[in-house]
Amino acid sequence: MQIHSLGPASVGHWISLIQYPGYIENFDSYGLTIDQELSITHEKRYLSILLRGQEVKQGTVQLQEIRNDVNTCGAVTSNNVFGGI
């Protein structure tokens, strides 16, 4: 899933949601929760609303710096989905 900001500056960031029996894993290379991520991109909290009532396990390890000139989130997220971190 790629999240884009609605503001004047274009911001994009890849995260993954993986459904396992009994819970959903949210992986964010910044180590942020869904709501923290959405507050940075100024998106409406549609994803949080969709996941309400679900057990969501949050990854909390920051694997990438939050900087405009670092764009490795897609690669790190793909590795988590297909290879595991």
Biotite code that builds the C-alpha atoms (Angstrom):
import biotite.structure as struc

atoms = struc.array([
    struc.Atom([0.000, 0.000, 0.000], chain_id="A", res_id=1, res_name="MET", atom_name="CA", element="C"),
    struc.Atom([1.345, 3.412, -0.852], chain_id="A", res_id=2, res_name="GLN", atom_name="CA", element="C"),
    struc.Atom([0.225, 6.429, 1.132], chain_id="A", res_id=3, res_name="ILE", atom_name="CA", element="C"),
    struc.Atom([0.312, 9.880, -0.492], chain_id="A", res_id=4, res_name="HIS", atom_name="CA", element="C"),
    struc.Atom([-0.224, 13.225, 1.166], chain_id="A", res_id=5, res_name="SER", atom_name="CA", element="C"),
    struc.Atom([-3.036, 15.542, 0.172], chain_id="A", res_id=6, res_name="LEU", atom_name="CA", element="C"),
    struc.Atom([-1.002, 18.649, 0.955], chain_id="A", res_id=7, res_name="GLY", atom_name="CA", element="C"),
    struc.Atom([0.894, 20.897, -1.464], chain_id="A", res_id=8, res_name="PRO", atom_name="CA", element="C"),
    struc.Atom([4.120, 18.877, -1.161], chain_id="A", res_id=9, res_name="ALA", atom_name="CA", element="C"),
    struc.Atom([3.999, 15.403, -2.646], chain_id="A", res_id=10, res_name="SER", atom_name="CA", element="C"),
    struc.Atom([4.801, 12.748, -0.052], chain_id="A", res_id=11, res_name="VAL", atom_name="CA", element="C"),
    struc.Atom([4.591, 9.032, -0.711], chain_id="A", res_id=12, res_name="GLY", atom_name="CA", element="C"),
    struc.Atom([5.425, 6.090, 1.525], chain_id="A", res_id=13, res_name="HIS", atom_name="CA", element="C"),
    struc.Atom([5.004, 2.322, 1.277], chain_id="A", res_id=14, res_name="TRP", atom_name="CA", element="C"),
    struc.Atom([3.654, 0.217, 4.138], chain_id="A", res_id=15, res_name="ILE", atom_name="CA", element="C"),
    struc.Atom([2.244, -3.295, 4.247], chain_id="A", res_id=16, res_name="SER", atom_name="CA", element="C"),
    struc.Atom([-0.725, -4.890, 5.932], chain_id="A", res_id=17, res_name="LEU", atom_name="CA", element="C"),
    struc.Atom([-0.545, -8.672, 6.168], chain_id="A", res_id=18, res_name="ILE", atom_name="CA", element="C"),
    struc.Atom([-3.487, -10.701, 7.422], chain_id="A", res_id=19, res_name="GLN", atom_name="CA", element="C"),
    struc.Atom([-2.635, -13.650, 9.634], chain_id="A", res_id=20, res_name="TYR", atom_name="CA", element="C"),
    struc.Atom([-5.067, -15.900, 11.511], chain_id="A", res_id=21, res_name="PRO", atom_name="CA", element="C"),
    struc.Atom([-6.363, -13.734, 14.350], chain_id="A", res_id=22, res_name="GLY", atom_name="CA", element="C"),
    struc.Atom([-4.524, -10.475, 13.595], chain_id="A", res_id=23, res_name="TYR", atom_name="CA", element="C"),
    struc.Atom([-3.239, -8.057, 10.969], chain_id="A", res_id=24, res_name="ILE", atom_name="CA", element="C"),
    struc.Atom([0.392, -6.967, 10.882], chain_id="A", res_id=25, res_name="GLU", atom_name="CA", element="C"),
    struc.Atom([1.151, -3.344, 10.018], chain_id="A", res_id=26, res_name="ASN", atom_name="CA", element="C"),
    struc.Atom([4.700, -2.930, 8.758], chain_id="A", res_id=27, res_name="PHE", atom_name="CA", element="C"),
    struc.Atom([6.128, 0.554, 8.348], chain_id="A", res_id=28, res_name="ASP", atom_name="CA", element="C"),
    struc.Atom([9.859, 1.023, 7.747], chain_id="A", res_id=29, res_name="SER", atom_name="CA", element="C"),
    struc.Atom([9.678, 4.169, 9.909], chain_id="A", res_id=30, res_name="TYR", atom_name="CA", element="C"),
    struc.Atom([8.376, 2.082, 12.818], chain_id="A", res_id=31, res_name="GLY", atom_name="CA", element="C"),
    struc.Atom([5.219, 4.220, 13.001], chain_id="A", res_id=32, res_name="LEU", atom_name="CA", element="C"),
    struc.Atom([1.652, 3.231, 13.758], chain_id="A", res_id=33, res_name="THR", atom_name="CA", element="C"),
    struc.Atom([-0.990, 3.739, 11.074], chain_id="A", res_id=34, res_name="ILE", atom_name="CA", element="C"),
    struc.Atom([-2.315, 6.858, 12.803], chain_id="A", res_id=35, res_name="ASP", atom_name="CA", element="C"),
    struc.Atom([1.189, 8.324, 13.199], chain_id="A", res_id=36, res_name="GLN", atom_name="CA", element="C"),
    struc.Atom([1.855, 7.737, 9.502], chain_id="A", res_id=37, res_name="GLU", atom_name="CA", element="C"),
    struc.Atom([-1.447, 9.317, 8.467], chain_id="A", res_id=38, res_name="LEU", atom_name="CA", element="C"),
    struc.Atom([-0.774, 12.351, 10.645], chain_id="A", res_id=39, res_name="SER", atom_name="CA", element="C"),
    struc.Atom([2.473, 12.948, 8.716], chain_id="A", res_id=40, res_name="ILE", atom_name="CA", element="C"),
    struc.Atom([0.768, 12.638, 5.320], chain_id="A", res_id=41, res_name="THR", atom_name="CA", element="C"),
    struc.Atom([-2.372, 14.497, 6.470], chain_id="A", res_id=42, res_name="HIS", atom_name="CA", element="C"),
    struc.Atom([-4.578, 11.748, 5.079], chain_id="A", res_id=43, res_name="GLU", atom_name="CA", element="C"),
    struc.Atom([-8.039, 11.105, 6.445], chain_id="A", res_id=44, res_name="LYS", atom_name="CA", element="C"),
    struc.Atom([-8.085, 8.137, 8.789], chain_id="A", res_id=45, res_name="ARG", atom_name="CA", element="C"),
    struc.Atom([-10.016, 5.812, 6.468], chain_id="A", res_id=46, res_name="TYR", atom_name="CA", element="C"),
    struc.Atom([-7.559, 2.977, 7.037], chain_id="A", res_id=47, res_name="LEU", atom_name="CA", element="C"),
    struc.Atom([-7.903, 3.242, 10.812], chain_id="A", res_id=48, res_name="SER", atom_name="CA", element="C"),
    struc.Atom([-11.675, 3.170, 10.438], chain_id="A", res_id=49, res_name="ILE", atom_name="CA", element="C"),
    struc.Atom([-11.526, 0.069, 8.216], chain_id="A", res_id=50, res_name="LEU", atom_name="CA", element="C"),
    struc.Atom([-9.325, -1.729, 10.747], chain_id="A", res_id=51, res_name="LEU", atom_name="CA", element="C"),
    struc.Atom([-11.416, -0.769, 13.782], chain_id="A", res_id=52, res_name="ARG", atom_name="CA", element="C"),
    struc.Atom([-12.226, -3.847, 15.836], chain_id="A", res_id=53, res_name="GLY", atom_name="CA", element="C"),
    struc.Atom([-9.336, -5.839, 14.334], chain_id="A", res_id=54, res_name="GLN", atom_name="CA", element="C"),
    struc.Atom([-6.257, -6.819, 16.300], chain_id="A", res_id=55, res_name="GLU", atom_name="CA", element="C"),
    struc.Atom([-3.424, -4.946, 14.577], chain_id="A", res_id=56, res_name="VAL", atom_name="CA", element="C"),
    struc.Atom([0.151, -5.711, 15.561], chain_id="A", res_id=57, res_name="LYS", atom_name="CA", element="C"),
    struc.Atom([2.427, -2.767, 14.875], chain_id="A", res_id=58, res_name="GLN", atom_name="CA", element="C"),
    struc.Atom([6.058, -3.041, 13.921], chain_id="A", res_id=59, res_name="GLY", atom_name="CA", element="C"),
    struc.Atom([7.996, -0.591, 16.090], chain_id="A", res_id=60, res_name="THR", atom_name="CA", element="C"),
    struc.Atom([11.531, -0.900, 14.739], chain_id="A", res_id=61, res_name="VAL", atom_name="CA", element="C"),
    struc.Atom([12.673, 2.036, 12.610], chain_id="A", res_id=62, res_name="GLN", atom_name="CA", element="C"),
    struc.Atom([14.594, 0.683, 9.603], chain_id="A", res_id=63, res_name="LEU", atom_name="CA", element="C"),
    struc.Atom([14.631, 3.886, 7.552], chain_id="A", res_id=64, res_name="GLN", atom_name="CA", element="C"),
    struc.Atom([15.325, 7.529, 8.315], chain_id="A", res_id=65, res_name="GLU", atom_name="CA", element="C"),
    struc.Atom([12.458, 9.968, 7.863], chain_id="A", res_id=66, res_name="ILE", atom_name="CA", element="C"),
    struc.Atom([14.047, 12.233, 5.249], chain_id="A", res_id=67, res_name="ARG", atom_name="CA", element="C"),
    struc.Atom([12.993, 13.477, 1.815], chain_id="A", res_id=68, res_name="ASN", atom_name="CA", element="C"),
    struc.Atom([16.164, 12.160, 0.156], chain_id="A", res_id=69, res_name="ASP", atom_name="CA", element="C"),
    struc.Atom([15.767, 8.574, 1.452], chain_id="A", res_id=70, res_name="VAL", atom_name="CA", element="C"),
    struc.Atom([13.402, 6.469, -0.645], chain_id="A", res_id=71, res_name="ASN", atom_name="CA", element="C"),
    struc.Atom([14.017, 2.869, 0.352], chain_id="A", res_id=72, res_name="THR", atom_name="CA", element="C"),
    struc.Atom([10.601, 2.221, 1.942], chain_id="A", res_id=73, res_name="CYS", atom_name="CA", element="C"),
    struc.Atom([9.306, 0.273, -1.068], chain_id="A", res_id=74, res_name="GLY", atom_name="CA", element="C"),
    struc.Atom([12.292, -2.066, -1.057], chain_id="A", res_id=75, res_name="ALA", atom_name="CA", element="C"),
    struc.Atom([12.202, -2.587, 2.715], chain_id="A", res_id=76, res_name="VAL", atom_name="CA", element="C"),
    struc.Atom([8.437, -3.177, 2.691], chain_id="A", res_id=77, res_name="THR", atom_name="CA", element="C"),
    struc.Atom([8.690, -5.627, -0.231], chain_id="A", res_id=78, res_name="SER", atom_name="CA", element="C"),
    struc.Atom([11.364, -7.529, 1.634], chain_id="A", res_id=79, res_name="ASN", atom_name="CA", element="C"),
    struc.Atom([9.067, -7.771, 4.644], chain_id="A", res_id=80, res_name="ASN", atom_name="CA", element="C"),
    struc.Atom([6.175, -9.068, 2.522], chain_id="A", res_id=81, res_name="VAL", atom_name="CA", element="C"),
    struc.Atom([8.121, -11.513, 0.366], chain_id="A", res_id=82, res_name="PHE", atom_name="CA", element="C"),
    struc.Atom([11.221, -12.357, 2.384], chain_id="A", res_id=83, res_name="GLY", atom_name="CA", element="C"),
    struc.Atom([10.488, -11.435, 5.947], chain_id="A", res_id=84, res_name="GLY", atom_name="CA", element="C"),
    struc.Atom([12.460, -9.135, 8.183], chain_id="A", res_id=85, res_name="ILE", atom_name="CA", element="C"),
])
